[in-house]
Amino acid sequence: ADPSTKTISLLSFPRDLDVPIYCPRSKTDTEGYVASSNDRINSAYSRCGETGTVLTIKHLTGLPINYLITVNFHGFKEVVDKLGGVWMDVDRRYYNRNTGAYYNDYANINLQPGYQLLSGQQALDFVRFRHTDDDLHRNARQQEFVQALRAQVSQNFSYTSIPSLIDSITKNIEVGE
């Protein structure tokens, strides 16, 4: 986020991207050490926490990273619901019924194709869906969602919703460096 230009830039990485994982030696370590020469990028958080995630992305991209914002699933759903949902053009049917079997241990989802208003739960299911396609398709869905959210907020944002949004955000988002 750049407050001077009032812009937000996003970059998505496939969660299964194999990269060197960097962990900090101390709380003030800005370079880190290679904890694993090749592992899935999403393991940086579980191995080395917020700082390890930031160090891994810094080394991968060469870009300065000022903050890491972590949003929990409840917060995602709550923010979408407080915005009144998000209008999305769902490209196809997304369906899964979790039967508890090891090969089907994914969230339940049943979205029909077409332009529709997604609730927080439906939006979360949509952006997390990965049962019949790969991580690149999931990243594309997440980017579509962010674009739809951005368009909706820019067209329909009400200042009266700010207090409840701030409350949801502060309860469900962590900002780390």
PELINBEL-V443346 format. One record per pair of residues at least 4 apart in sequence whose ideal C-beta (glycine too) atoms are under 6 Angstrom apart, sorted by sequence separation. I is the first residue (numbers start at 1). J is the second residue. D is the distance in whole Angstrom. If there is no record, write none. Layout:
{{I/J/D} {I/J/D}}
This chain:
{{13/17/5} {25/29/4} {39/43/5} {43/47/5} {44/48/6} {48/52/2} {57/61/6} {71/75/5} {118/122/4} {124/128/6} {133/137/4} {152/156/6} {153/157/5} {161/165/6} {169/173/5} {2/7/5} {24/29/4} {47/52/6} {71/76/5} {99/104/5} {118/123/4} {80/86/6} {1/8/5} {58/65/5} {24/32/5} {44/52/5} {45/53/5} {57/65/6} {130/138/5} {23/32/6} {44/53/5} {22/32/4} {96/106/5} {98/108/5} {54/65/5} {97/108/6} {23/35/4} {35/47/6} {44/56/4} {96/109/5} {20/34/5} {21/35/5} {54/68/5} {127/141/6} {21/36/4} {53/68/6} {94/109/5} {95/110/5} {127/142/5} {109/125/4} {20/37/6} {94/111/4} {21/39/5} {50/68/5} {107/125/6} {127/145/5} {93/112/6} {18/38/5} {93/113/6} {109/129/6} {90/111/5} {92/113/5} {19/41/5} {21/44/5} {32/55/4} {90/113/5} {16/40/5} {17/41/5} {23/48/4} {106/131/5} {21/47/6} {89/115/5} {15/42/4} {24/51/5} {13/41/5} {23/52/5} {87/117/5} {88/118/5} {85/117/4} {86/118/5} {22/55/4} {85/118/6} {22/56/5} {85/119/5} {21/56/6} {94/129/5} {96/131/5} {22/59/5} {86/123/6} {81/120/4} {80/120/4} {19/60/5} {77/120/3} {80/123/5} {77/121/6} {77/124/5} {76/124/6} {73/124/6} {88/148/5} {86/148/5} {86/149/5} {86/152/6} {82/164/5} {82/165/6} {82/168/6} {79/168/5} {78/168/4} {75/172/2} {74/172/6} {75/173/6} {72/172/5} {71/173/5} {70/174/4} {69/175/5} {67/175/5} {68/176/5} {67/177/6} {16/135/5} {15/135/6} {14/135/4} {14/136/6} {50/176/4} {12/139/4}}
